[in-house]
Amino acid sequence: MIPVQAASPVSGGGNSSNAVSSAGNGTTDLPDAEPDDLTPEQLAAQWEEEKPPAAGALANVGSSLVVIGVGVGAVVLSVAMGLGTPSAPQPGLWPFMISCVMVVLGLFQLIMGRRNRDAEKFTRMSVAPLTGLVTLAAMVALMPIAGFELPALVLCIIWMRYLGGETWRSTLVVSAVVVAAFYGIFVTALNTSIPHLF
Amino acid sequence: MDFLNPVINGFAVVLEPMNLLYCLIGVVIGMLIGVLPGLGPAATIAILLPLTYNVEPVTAIIMLAGIFYGAQYGGTITSVLLRLPGEASSVVTVFDGYQMAKQGRAGTALGLASIGSFVGGTAAIIGLTFLAPIVASFALDFGPAEYTALALLGILLVATISSGSKTKALIAAALGLLLATVGRDIFTGENRFTFGSLELADGIDFVPIAMGIFGLGEILYNLEERHRAAKAPSAVANVWPSRGDLKQASGAIGRGSVLGFFLGILPGGGATIASMASYAMEKKRAKQPERFGKGAPEGVAGPETANNAAATSSFIPLLTLGIPANATMALMFGALLIQGVTPGPQLVEQDPGLFWGVVNSMYIGNILLLIMSLPLVGIFVKILRVRAAILAPITALITLLGAYTINNSMFDVTLVVVFGIVGYLMKKFGFEPGPLVLAFVLGSLLESSLRRALLVFGGDPLGFFSRPISATLLIVFVLVAALPGIRSGLAKRKATIPADTAATEIKEKV
C-alpha cells in the first residue's frame, strides 16, 4: 500500500487534519475540530445529521412498485411453467409461492412504508457512483477487445482524479503502479487467461 | 477421551505450512479492512472468494474465517483513534474508546480491547469445541421437514433482526429465493426463468451474486460517502494496560465472553448485536453509570470481547446445522459449497479434518491478532493514512479481474456489474443486501427439503406439525413473524418518551 502523509482532501468541512505525524509521546494528538464532549446520544444524532438526506414518499412508491412488478412477472411465468399439486409439484409451484409472498410484501410496503425514511435521496454526490458504474461497464465492454491494461489505467485515473480528488501526480504514479501490479499478479504470476494487450 | 482425538488431529491440520500461511493472510487482511473504514468483512470476503478456488476447502475457510474475526480486532483501532467505527460491531466502542484516547489513554483502550478480544475469541472457541458436536449429533436425525422449518426460521430471523425496515429485508430475502430458482429444476429438469439463455441454464453462481451485491455494491455506495473520510492519527504508545486497568475491566471481559458467545449462536445475531448488548449490560451493572461515555475502560473491554466471542460462535449453526446465522456466514456457506463440501450435522463425523482444522485455526489466528494488535499496532495505525480514493479503484479492479478468473468468462464479470448495480440501488433505497444473499444460499436447500417433505406427507402441509421439532420451529416462525406487529403497538405507546428509545435507535441506524 502507499502511505501518504496528509489527510484526505475530500473530507468534509473542518475534517481536514492537522495531525500530520506528530512525535509519539504516548498520547494521540487529535485535532479538536468538533466539540468533543458529546454524549453517545449526541454523537449518534450528529452521525444522523451527516447522513445523506432521506428520500421522500416517491422513493418508497417507486421501489415498492418495482418489487410488485418483479413479483407479478414471476407469478405469471411460474403459472406458465405449471403449478401441479403439493404432492406432485410442477416446476412452477415453488417460484409461484415465493413470488406471491413478494407481491404481498410489496403491497404492504407500498401502503405501510409511506412514512419510512430509510431510503436515501439521490444528490449531486450520486454522480460519483454513476460515473464509477459507467467506467466499470466500459471496462467490461472493452476488456475482450483491448485487453485489461488500458481500460484499467483509465478507470484508475478517473476514479482517483475525478471521484477521489487526488493530485495529478499521485493519480498517475499510483495508477501506473496498480496496473503494473495487476499485470504481474494475474498475467505473469498466476498465468490466468485474462484478456491482455501486451 | 475419544472425543478429544479428532480435536487434537485438527491441530495437525492447522499446523500444515499452507494452512498457517493462509491463516496469517486471512487475519492480516481482516485487520487491514477492519482498520480501513469502508469495506466491511462481508464485502471483503465476497471480493476474495475467487482466491479460494484453487486451494483445499479447509485452507479456504481458515482464511475467510480469519478475515471475519480479524476485522473485529481492526475495527477497534479507528473507533478509538478517530471516533470512526471501522466496522458496525465497533460502533459502541467509540463512546468510551475515543474519550479514553482524548485523556491520553488511547494505548490502554486499544490494549484492553485486544486482550478482551483475545479472551472472548478463545473462550468462544472452547465453547464451540464442546457445544458443536452436541448440536450436530442432535441434528443428525433432522429430516427434510425439520430442514424446511429451520431454513425458513433462519431466513426470517436474519431479515427481522437486521437494521432498517423489516418488510424491506423480507422483500430482499424473497428476491434471493427467487434468484435461486433460476436455472434447471432439480426435480423435473425443466428450465426456469432462463429466458432462453444457455449461460443461465445452470443457474446463477453464488460468487458473482456475492461479489456484485456485497462487493461492488458497497464500493459504489462508498463513492458517495465522502464525509466519513479518515483523518490521519498520530502514533500510539504504551498499549500494555496496567494491572489496575485489567482488574477493572476483567469483569466486563468475562461477561462479554459469555454474552457474545450466546448471541453469536442465534440466527440474525452476531458481532454487532453482541457488542451493543454488552455495552448496555456494562452500563446497567456499573456502580457509577455516569462514567460511561466519559472513558470507562469497561465500556471498551466488554463490547470488544463480546463481538469477538460472537464472531467465533456464529460458526456453530453453520458448521453443525448447515444454516448460516448471518450474511457473512452465508458467504462461508457458499465458499464451502463451491468446494463440494455441504456444511451440516454430518460434517463433524465425515470430515473431522475440515471441521476441527477450521475451529483450531482460530486459536492460532487469535494469537496472531494479539501480536498484531499489541506490539505491532503502530503499523496498522499508519495504514489509516491510505486514502479511500486510492483504495476504491484497486478494490473495484480486484473484483472485476477476480470475477473473470472464476470461469474465465466475461459473462461472470457482466453478472458482477449487474448485481453491483442491484446492490447499490438496494442500499440506496434502504434494502439490506444481507438477507438476499443468505436466502439465495439457502434457496435450493429450502426448495428441495420442502418438496421432499411434502412428498413424505402426501402433499399435506399440516404434516409439518406432526413432527415435534419442525412443529416447534414453525411455531417460533409464526411468533417471530407476528412480533413486529406487537412491537409497533408497544412503540406507539412509548412514543411519548423518546429519550428512552434514543439509545436503541442510534445503534440501529449507524
Boltz contact constraints between the chains, C-beta under 6 A:
constraints:
  - contact:
      token1: [A, 1]
      token2: [B, 386]
      max_distance: 6.0
  - contact:
      token1: [A, 3]
      token2: [B, 385]
      max_distance: 6.0
  - contact:
      token1: [A, 4]
      token2: [B, 385]
      max_distance: 6.0
  - contact:
      token1: [A, 7]
      token2: [B, 231]
      max_distance: 6.0
  - contact:
      token1: [A, 7]
      token2: [B, 232]
      max_distance: 6.0
  - contact:
      token1: [A, 8]
      token2: [B, 229]
      max_distance: 6.0
  - contact:
      token1: [A, 8]
      token2: [B, 387]
      max_distance: 6.0
  - contact:
      token1: [A, 10]
      token2: [B, 226]
      max_distance: 6.0
  - contact:
      token1: [A, 10]
      token2: [B, 229]
      max_distance: 6.0
  - contact:
      token1: [A, 11]
      token2: [B, 229]
      max_distance: 6.0
  - contact:
      token1: [A, 12]
      token2: [B, 227]
      max_distance: 6.0
  - contact:
      token1: [A, 15]
      token2: [B, 231]
      max_distance: 6.0
  - contact:
      token1: [A, 17]
      token2: [B, 231]
      max_distance: 6.0
  - contact:
      token1: [A, 17]
      token2: [B, 232]
      max_distance: 6.0
  - contact:
      token1: [A, 19]
      token2: [B, 232]
      max_distance: 6.0
  - contact:
      token1: [A, 19]
      token2: [B, 234]
      max_distance: 6.0
  - contact:
      token1: [A, 22]
      token2: [B, 234]
      max_distance: 6.0
  - contact:
      token1: [A, 24]
      token2: [B, 235]
      max_distance: 6.0
  - contact:
      token1: [A, 24]
      token2: [B, 237]
      max_distance: 6.0
  - contact:
      token1: [A, 26]
      token2: [B, 237]
      max_distance: 6.0
  - contact:
      token1: [A, 26]
      token2: [B, 238]
      max_distance: 6.0
  - contact:
      token1: [A, 27]
      token2: [B, 104]
      max_distance: 6.0
  - contact:
      token1: [A, 28]
      token2: [B, 81]
      max_distance: 6.0
  - contact:
      token1: [A, 28]
      token2: [B, 101]
      max_distance: 6.0
  - contact:
      token1: [A, 28]
      token2: [B, 106]
      max_distance: 6.0
  - contact:
      token1: [A, 28]
      token2: [B, 233]
      max_distance: 6.0
  - contact:
      token1: [A, 28]
      token2: [B, 234]
      max_distance: 6.0
  - contact:
      token1: [A, 29]
      token2: [B, 234]
      max_distance: 6.0
  - contact:
      token1: [A, 36]
      token2: [B, 102]
      max_distance: 6.0
  - contact:
      token1: [A, 39]
      token2: [B, 293]
      max_distance: 6.0
  - contact:
      token1: [A, 40]
      token2: [B, 95]
      max_distance: 6.0
  - contact:
      token1: [A, 40]
      token2: [B, 293]
      max_distance: 6.0
  - contact:
      token1: [A, 41]
      token2: [B, 502]
      max_distance: 6.0
  - contact:
      token1: [A, 44]
      token2: [B, 506]
      max_distance: 6.0
  - contact:
      token1: [A, 47]
      token2: [B, 510]
      max_distance: 6.0
  - contact:
      token1: [A, 50]
      token2: [B, 227]
      max_distance: 6.0
  - contact:
      token1: [A, 63]
      token2: [B, 429]
      max_distance: 6.0
  - contact:
      token1: [A, 67]
      token2: [B, 171]
      max_distance: 6.0
  - contact:
      token1: [A, 74]
      token2: [B, 178]
      max_distance: 6.0
  - contact:
      token1: [A, 85]
      token2: [B, 459]
      max_distance: 6.0
  - contact:
      token1: [A, 86]
      token2: [B, 454]
      max_distance: 6.0
  - contact:
      token1: [A, 86]
      token2: [B, 459]
      max_distance: 6.0
  - contact:
      token1: [A, 87]
      token2: [B, 458]
      max_distance: 6.0
  - contact:
      token1: [A, 87]
      token2: [B, 459]
      max_distance: 6.0
  - contact:
      token1: [A, 89]
      token2: [B, 451]
      max_distance: 6.0
  - contact:
      token1: [A, 91]
      token2: [B, 185]
      max_distance: 6.0
  - contact:
      token1: [A, 91]
      token2: [B, 188]
      max_distance: 6.0
  - contact:
      token1: [A, 91]
      token2: [B, 190]
      max_distance: 6.0
  - contact:
      token1: [A, 91]
      token2: [B, 192]
      max_distance: 6.0
  - contact:
      token1: [A, 94]
      token2: [B, 447]
      max_distance: 6.0
  - contact:
      token1: [A, 95]
      token2: [B, 181]
      max_distance: 6.0
  - contact:
      token1: [A, 98]
      token2: [B, 174]
      max_distance: 6.0
  - contact:
      token1: [A, 98]
      token2: [B, 177]
      max_distance: 6.0
  - contact:
      token1: [A, 98]
      token2: [B, 178]
      max_distance: 6.0
  - contact:
      token1: [A, 101]
      token2: [B, 174]
      max_distance: 6.0
  - contact:
      token1: [A, 102]
      token2: [B, 174]
      max_distance: 6.0
  - contact:
      token1: [A, 105]
      token2: [B, 167]
      max_distance: 6.0
  - contact:
      token1: [A, 105]
      token2: [B, 170]
      max_distance: 6.0
  - contact:
      token1: [A, 105]
      token2: [B, 171]
      max_distance: 6.0
  - contact:
      token1: [A, 108]
      token2: [B, 167]
      max_distance: 6.0
  - contact:
      token1: [A, 109]
      token2: [B, 167]
      max_distance: 6.0
  - contact:
      token1: [A, 116]
      token2: [B, 165]
      max_distance: 6.0
  - contact:
      token1: [A, 118]
      token2: [B, 164]
      max_distance: 6.0
  - contact:
      token1: [A, 118]
      token2: [B, 165]
      max_distance: 6.0
  - contact:
      token1: [A, 118]
      token2: [B, 430]
      max_distance: 6.0
  - contact:
      token1: [A, 119]
      token2: [B, 429]
      max_distance: 6.0
  - contact:
      token1: [A, 119]
      token2: [B, 430]
      max_distance: 6.0
  - contact:
      token1: [A, 120]
      token2: [B, 428]
      max_distance: 6.0
  - contact:
      token1: [A, 125]
      token2: [B, 224]
      max_distance: 6.0
  - contact:
      token1: [A, 128]
      token2: [B, 223]
      max_distance: 6.0
  - contact:
      token1: [A, 128]
      token2: [B, 224]
      max_distance: 6.0
  - contact:
      token1: [A, 129]
      token2: [B, 220]
      max_distance: 6.0
  - contact:
      token1: [A, 129]
      token2: [B, 223]
      max_distance: 6.0
  - contact:
      token1: [A, 129]
      token2: [B, 224]
      max_distance: 6.0
  - contact:
      token1: [A, 129]
      token2: [B, 424]
      max_distance: 6.0
  - contact:
      token1: [A, 132]
      token2: [B, 220]
      max_distance: 6.0
  - contact:
      token1: [A, 132]
      token2: [B, 223]
      max_distance: 6.0
  - contact:
      token1: [A, 136]
      token2: [B, 417]
      max_distance: 6.0
  - contact:
      token1: [A, 140]
      token2: [B, 413]
      max_distance: 6.0
  - contact:
      token1: [A, 140]
      token2: [B, 414]
      max_distance: 6.0
  - contact:
      token1: [A, 140]
      token2: [B, 417]
      max_distance: 6.0
  - contact:
      token1: [A, 144]
      token2: [B, 410]
      max_distance: 6.0
  - contact:
      token1: [A, 152]
      token2: [B, 397]
      max_distance: 6.0
  - contact:
      token1: [A, 155]
      token2: [B, 393]
      max_distance: 6.0
  - contact:
      token1: [A, 156]
      token2: [B, 393]
      max_distance: 6.0
  - contact:
      token1: [A, 159]
      token2: [B, 392]
      max_distance: 6.0
  - contact:
      token1: [A, 159]
      token2: [B, 393]
      max_distance: 6.0
  - contact:
      token1: [A, 160]
      token2: [B, 389]
      max_distance: 6.0
  - contact:
      token1: [A, 163]
      token2: [B, 223]
      max_distance: 6.0
  - contact:
      token1: [A, 164]
      token2: [B, 389]
      max_distance: 6.0
  - contact:
      token1: [A, 166]
      token2: [B, 389]
      max_distance: 6.0
  - contact:
      token1: [A, 174]
      token2: [B, 390]
      max_distance: 6.0
  - contact:
      token1: [A, 178]
      token2: [B, 394]
      max_distance: 6.0
  - contact:
      token1: [A, 186]
      token2: [B, 401]
      max_distance: 6.0
  - contact:
      token1: [A, 192]
      token2: [B, 405]
      max_distance: 6.0
  - contact:
      token1: [A, 193]
      token2: [B, 408]
      max_distance: 6.0
  - contact:
      token1: [A, 194]
      token2: [B, 401]
      max_distance: 6.0
  - contact:
      token1: [A, 194]
      token2: [B, 404]
      max_distance: 6.0
